[in-house]
Amino acid sequence: MLKVGVLDDYQGVFNQIIDIEKFKGKYEFKIFNEPFSSENEAIVALENLDVLFIMRERTPITKSLITALPNLKYIMTSGMRNHAIDLKTAKKNKILVCGTEINPNPAAEVTWALILGLLRNIKQELDNMFQGYWQTTLGYELKGKLLGLIGLGKIGTQVAKVAKAFGMEVCAWSENLDLSHANKIGVLPMSKEDLLKTADIISIHLVFGDRYKNLITKKEFELMKKSSFLINTSRGQIINEDDLIEALKEEKIAGVGLDVYDKEPLPQDHKLRFLPNALLLPHIGFVTAENYSKFYLQMIENLEGCLDNKPLRLLS
């Protein structure tokens, strides 16, 4: 009987989606609802497992972790990309790694939750309502504002279409921007520098890689308008966190909306938690019932395929 570890099931939904009784006698599931405090803790907890079901980029599946798990044969990850898995080491150790489909629309939806939350001071007004106050802030309208998109892939495109519905102008930059696609959806191509200088709201939608690490630093914050808002639902490492905190403290920008961070879960004493011009979400961009159902059902499907020597959605 294969021993399967379900990692980082923070919401405790694996049991709700997968009928464990159906696989009794075939798989023994061990479910982890909390993140590991260290890699050593992870090694001790996982050392006897044959299979890992993981949520992408929560628990890092490093070379040292893989090497320390002698029984590991299969890794199933949510999504078709996971920079937290050492695929080279997995392949060297003859471990099959498979991914799943993922819906792009939830991340675009959360992007707009952050934008609207910032511009209409939703957090402050909610807090004030519970304290008995009424209409304590002034918000900003979206119509006529310029939205600058850093990245115009599937998610960036959805964000752009919603912006148009709000009556906004939209510009975009990335190193591989598809100019014909931008023109087709009415998005103005712009240099990175010009976008940072002119956009009222800047939203990041890049596929993370080394070339985009620390893309936004102190230099970029100096270019941005003091009235501008920055949104990141992509990857935390794209923005230099120390420079962001400094920019917020010194009010070099009006505010930031974040769903991603350098370290996740975000430490309780992290400085970002105490800044009034930071609207923070706990990386829920992909956390939907529809996505989780797709993840876990396809992980089971992938594992069944591997056992039948017909692996699906192979990453390595």
C-alpha positions as CSV (number, residue, x, y, z in Angstrom):
1,M,0.0,0.0,0.0
2,L,1.4,3.3,-1.1
3,K,1.9,6.0,1.6
4,V,0.8,9.4,0.3
5,G,1.5,12.7,2.1
6,V,-0.8,15.6,1.4
7,L,1.2,18.7,2.3
8,D,0.0,22.1,3.3
9,D,-3.7,21.5,3.2
10,Y,-4.2,24.7,5.2
11,Q,-8.0,24.7,4.7
12,G,-8.5,21.0,5.5
13,V,-10.4,20.4,2.2
14,F,-8.6,17.3,0.9
15,N,-11.0,15.0,2.8
16,Q,-14.0,17.0,1.4
17,I,-12.9,16.6,-2.2
18,I,-11.4,13.1,-2.2
19,D,-13.4,10.1,-0.9
20,I,-10.5,8.5,1.0
21,E,-12.6,5.3,1.8
22,K,-12.7,4.6,-2.0
23,F,-8.9,4.1,-1.9
24,K,-8.7,2.2,1.3
25,G,-6.3,-0.7,0.9
26,K,-4.5,1.0,-2.0
27,Y,-3.3,4.3,-0.5
28,E,-2.6,5.4,3.0
29,F,-3.1,9.2,3.2
30,K,-1.2,11.3,5.8
31,I,-2.6,14.9,5.7
32,F,-0.6,17.9,7.0
33,N,-2.6,21.0,7.7
34,E,0.2,23.2,9.0
35,P,3.5,24.3,7.3
36,F,6.7,22.7,8.5
37,S,8.8,24.9,10.7
38,S,12.0,23.7,9.2
39,E,13.3,21.2,6.5
40,N,14.5,18.9,9.3
41,E,11.0,18.7,10.6
42,A,9.7,18.0,7.1
43,I,12.3,15.2,6.6
44,V,11.2,13.4,9.8
45,A,7.5,13.7,9.0
46,L,7.9,12.6,5.4
47,E,10.7,10.0,5.5
48,N,8.5,6.9,5.0
49,L,6.3,8.3,2.3
50,D,6.1,7.1,-1.3
51,V,4.1,10.0,-2.8
52,L,3.8,13.7,-2.1
53,F,0.8,15.8,-3.0
54,I,1.9,19.4,-2.8
55,M,0.5,22.9,-3.2
56,R,3.0,24.8,-5.4
57,E,5.6,26.9,-3.7
58,R,4.4,26.2,-0.1
59,T,6.9,23.5,1.1
60,P,10.1,23.7,-0.9
61,I,11.0,20.3,-2.3
62,T,14.7,20.9,-2.3
63,K,17.7,18.7,-3.3
64,S,18.4,17.9,0.4
65,L,14.8,17.1,1.1
66,I,14.4,14.8,-1.9
67,T,17.7,13.0,-1.1
68,A,16.6,12.4,2.5
69,L,13.4,10.6,1.4
70,P,14.5,7.2,0.2
71,N,11.0,5.9,-0.5
72,L,9.8,8.8,-2.5
73,K,8.6,7.7,-6.0
74,Y,6.1,10.4,-7.1
75,I,5.4,14.1,-6.6
76,M,2.1,15.6,-7.6
77,T,2.0,19.4,-7.6
78,S,-0.8,21.9,-8.2
79,G,-0.2,23.8,-11.5
80,M,2.1,23.0,-14.3
81,R,5.0,25.1,-12.9
82,N,6.6,24.9,-9.5
83,H,9.9,26.7,-8.9
84,A,10.0,25.1,-5.4
85,I,10.7,21.7,-6.8
86,D,14.2,20.7,-7.6
87,L,13.3,18.9,-10.8
88,K,16.8,18.0,-11.7
89,T,17.3,16.1,-8.4
90,A,13.9,14.5,-8.8
91,K,14.8,13.2,-12.2
92,K,18.2,12.0,-11.0
93,N,16.4,10.0,-8.3
94,K,13.9,8.6,-10.8
95,I,11.0,10.4,-9.2
96,L,8.1,11.2,-11.5
97,V,6.8,14.7,-11.1
98,C,3.3,15.6,-12.5
99,G,1.3,18.8,-12.4
100,T,-2.4,19.8,-12.7
101,E,-4.4,22.3,-14.6
102,I,-5.2,25.6,-12.9
103,N,-7.8,28.3,-13.5
104,P,-6.2,31.7,-14.3
105,N,-9.3,33.7,-13.5
106,P,-9.2,33.6,-9.6
107,A,-5.9,35.5,-9.6
108,A,-7.3,38.2,-11.8
109,E,-10.4,38.4,-9.6
110,V,-8.2,38.8,-6.4
111,T,-6.2,41.5,-8.3
112,W,-9.4,43.6,-8.6
113,A,-10.3,42.9,-5.0
114,L,-7.0,44.5,-4.0
115,I,-7.3,47.4,-6.4
116,L,-10.9,48.2,-5.2
117,G,-9.9,47.6,-1.6
118,L,-7.1,50.1,-1.8
119,L,-8.9,52.8,-3.8
120,R,-12.1,52.7,-1.8
121,N,-10.3,52.2,1.6
122,I,-12.4,49.0,2.2
123,K,-10.3,47.7,5.2
124,Q,-10.4,51.0,7.0
125,E,-14.1,51.5,6.4
126,L,-14.9,47.9,7.5
127,D,-12.8,48.3,10.7
128,N,-14.5,51.7,11.4
129,M,-18.0,50.3,10.9
130,F,-17.4,47.7,13.6
131,Q,-16.2,50.5,15.9
132,G,-19.4,52.5,15.3
133,Y,-18.0,55.1,12.9
134,W,-19.6,56.2,9.6
135,Q,-17.9,57.5,6.3
136,T,-14.4,58.3,7.5
137,T,-12.4,58.2,4.3
138,L,-12.4,59.6,0.8
139,G,-11.9,57.0,-2.0
140,Y,-10.8,57.3,-5.6
141,E,-12.6,56.5,-8.9
142,L,-11.2,54.1,-11.4
143,K,-12.7,55.7,-14.5
144,G,-10.1,57.7,-16.4
145,K,-7.2,56.3,-14.4
146,L,-4.2,54.6,-16.1
147,L,-3.6,51.0,-15.2
148,G,0.0,49.8,-15.9
149,L,0.3,46.1,-16.3
150,I,3.7,44.4,-15.9
151,G,3.0,41.2,-17.8
152,L,0.2,40.7,-20.3
153,G,-0.3,36.9,-20.3
154,K,-3.6,35.1,-19.4
155,I,-4.1,36.8,-16.1
156,G,-2.8,40.3,-17.2
157,T,-5.2,40.1,-20.2
158,Q,-8.2,39.4,-17.9
159,V,-7.2,42.3,-15.7
160,A,-7.0,44.5,-18.7
161,K,-10.4,43.6,-20.0
162,V,-12.0,44.4,-16.6
163,A,-10.1,47.8,-16.5
164,K,-11.6,48.7,-19.9
165,A,-15.1,47.9,-18.5
166,F,-14.4,50.4,-15.7
167,G,-13.5,53.0,-18.3
168,M,-9.7,53.0,-17.5
169,E,-6.8,53.4,-19.9
170,V,-4.4,50.4,-19.9
171,C,-0.7,50.2,-20.8
172,A,1.7,47.2,-20.4
173,W,5.3,46.2,-20.4
174,S,7.2,43.0,-20.2
175,E,10.5,41.7,-21.8
176,N,8.5,39.6,-24.3
177,L,5.4,41.7,-24.7
178,D,3.2,40.5,-27.7
179,L,2.6,43.7,-29.5
180,S,-0.1,42.3,-31.8
181,H,-2.0,40.9,-28.8
182,A,-1.7,44.2,-26.9
183,N,-3.1,46.1,-29.9
184,K,-5.9,43.6,-30.3
185,I,-7.2,44.2,-26.7
186,G,-6.6,47.9,-26.8
187,V,-3.5,48.0,-24.5
188,L,-0.8,50.5,-25.1
189,P,2.7,49.1,-25.1
190,M,5.1,51.2,-23.0
191,S,8.6,51.0,-21.7
192,K,9.1,49.9,-18.1
193,E,10.3,53.4,-17.1
194,D,7.4,55.3,-18.7
195,L,4.9,52.9,-17.2
196,L,6.3,53.4,-13.7
197,K,6.3,57.2,-14.2
198,T,2.8,57.5,-15.6
199,A,0.5,54.7,-14.3
200,D,-1.9,55.4,-11.4
201,I,-2.1,51.7,-10.6
202,I,0.6,49.2,-11.4
203,S,-0.2,45.5,-11.3
204,I,2.3,42.7,-11.7
205,H,1.4,39.6,-13.7
206,L,4.6,37.9,-14.7
207,V,5.7,34.3,-14.8
208,F,8.4,34.4,-12.2
209,G,12.0,33.6,-13.1
210,D,15.5,34.8,-12.3
211,R,15.3,37.7,-14.7
212,Y,12.3,39.2,-12.8
213,K,13.8,38.8,-9.3
214,N,14.0,42.3,-7.7
215,L,12.4,43.8,-10.7
216,I,10.9,46.6,-8.5
217,T,13.5,48.1,-6.1
218,K,14.2,51.5,-4.6
219,K,15.1,52.8,-8.1
220,E,11.7,52.0,-9.5
221,F,9.9,53.4,-6.4
222,E,11.6,56.7,-7.1
223,L,10.1,56.8,-10.6
224,M,6.5,56.1,-9.4
225,K,4.0,58.9,-8.6
226,K,3.3,59.5,-4.9
227,S,-0.3,59.0,-5.7
228,S,0.2,55.6,-7.3
229,F,-0.8,52.1,-6.0
230,L,1.2,48.9,-6.6
231,I,-0.4,45.5,-6.8
232,N,1.4,42.1,-6.7
233,T,-0.5,38.8,-7.1
234,S,2.4,37.1,-9.0
235,R,5.4,36.3,-6.8
236,G,6.8,38.1,-3.8
237,Q,10.4,38.0,-5.0
238,I,9.6,40.3,-7.9
239,I,9.5,43.3,-5.5
240,N,12.4,43.9,-3.1
241,E,10.5,43.7,0.2
242,D,12.9,46.0,2.2
243,D,12.7,48.7,-0.5
244,L,8.9,48.3,-0.6
245,I,8.6,48.8,3.2
246,E,10.8,51.9,3.0
247,A,8.7,53.3,0.2
248,L,5.5,52.8,2.1
249,K,6.9,54.3,5.3
250,E,8.2,57.4,3.5
251,E,5.0,57.5,1.4
252,K,6.8,57.4,-1.9
253,I,3.7,55.7,-3.2
254,A,0.1,55.8,-1.9
255,G,-0.2,52.1,-1.1
256,V,0.4,48.5,-2.0
257,G,-1.9,45.5,-2.3
258,L,-0.2,42.1,-1.9
259,D,-1.2,38.5,-2.1
260,V,2.4,37.1,-2.3
261,Y,5.5,37.5,-0.2
262,D,9.2,36.6,0.1
263,K,8.4,34.2,2.9
264,E,5.1,32.4,3.2
265,P,3.2,32.2,5.5
266,L,4.1,35.8,6.3
267,P,5.7,35.9,9.8
268,Q,3.4,37.4,12.5
269,D,5.9,40.1,13.3
270,H,6.6,41.1,9.7
271,K,6.8,44.9,9.2
272,L,4.3,44.8,6.3
273,R,1.6,43.8,8.8
274,F,1.9,47.1,10.6
275,L,1.8,49.6,7.7
276,P,-1.5,51.4,7.3
277,N,-1.0,51.8,3.5
278,A,-0.5,48.1,2.9
279,L,-3.5,45.9,2.1
280,L,-2.5,42.3,2.6
281,L,-4.1,39.0,1.6
282,P,-2.7,35.5,2.6
283,H,-1.9,34.3,-1.0
284,I,-5.5,33.3,-1.8
285,G,-5.3,34.2,-5.5
286,F,-5.6,30.5,-6.5
287,V,-7.4,29.3,-3.4
288,T,-10.9,28.5,-4.7
289,A,-13.2,25.5,-4.4
290,E,-13.0,25.1,-8.2
291,N,-9.2,25.1,-8.3
292,Y,-8.8,22.8,-5.3
293,S,-11.2,20.3,-6.7
294,K,-9.3,20.3,-9.9
295,F,-5.9,20.0,-8.1
296,Y,-6.7,17.1,-5.9
297,L,-8.8,15.1,-8.4
298,Q,-6.1,15.5,-11.0
299,M,-3.4,14.5,-8.5
300,I,-5.2,11.3,-7.9
301,E,-5.7,10.9,-11.6
302,N,-2.0,11.5,-12.1
303,L,-1.0,8.9,-9.5
304,E,-3.3,6.3,-11.0
305,G,-1.8,7.0,-14.4
306,C,1.8,6.6,-13.1
307,L,0.9,3.3,-11.5
308,D,-0.5,2.1,-14.8
309,N,2.7,3.2,-16.6
310,K,0.7,6.0,-18.3
311,P,1.8,9.1,-16.5
312,L,-0.2,12.3,-17.2
313,R,0.9,16.0,-17.2
314,L,4.6,15.1,-16.6
315,L,7.0,17.9,-15.4
316,S,9.9,15.5,-14.9
